[in-house]
Amino acid sequence: MEESKMKTVKATSLLLALCLFFTLCFPAAAEVNAPTGTFSSNYFASYGVALGDNGGHRLHIVFSTVGMGLCDEIGVATYSVDKYVTLDDGSHAWSNISSGNPGQTGHNTNSYSYSFNFQCASAGTYRVRATFMCTKTINGEVGTEFKSVTTSGCTLQ
């Protein structure tokens, strides 16, 4: 990859990380769950989900995706929200409360982020499962890569 493109990707990644950091000033600790280390991908430079307690049983969800250079389309294909529940036998499990939700994507860009509040019915511990997607034209061939992430739990008061 050209040095100028790498600098652009690194600068964009840093900018998104700073935006994500300042977006997550919530009463509860936010969980940031993004893969770390070096990616073996011609599509993704980074991707991740951050969660926070926004009060009033609102789970604040932030999705962030950075591609390797210009992407035809990049962002979140789908996401689901789960709640950690106590079962009748006293054991615990994740229970899906909202699945197959369509995400958002950007077009003709190298990065895409968005956030929103998800209204939960009650206090508890919640997590998000997301599938990120990136479509690029590489050497005249159009290809799409998908990556999945599951966050740790975020407790709402």
Protein Blocks (a to p, Z undefined) as FASTA:
>chain_A
ZZklmmmmmmmmmmmmmmmmmmmmcfbdcdddddedjdddfkbmbdcdddddeejhiacd
ddddddehjafbgcdfbdcdddddddfkopacdddfbghiacdddehiabdcdddddddf
bgcdddddddddddddeehiacdddddddddddddZZ
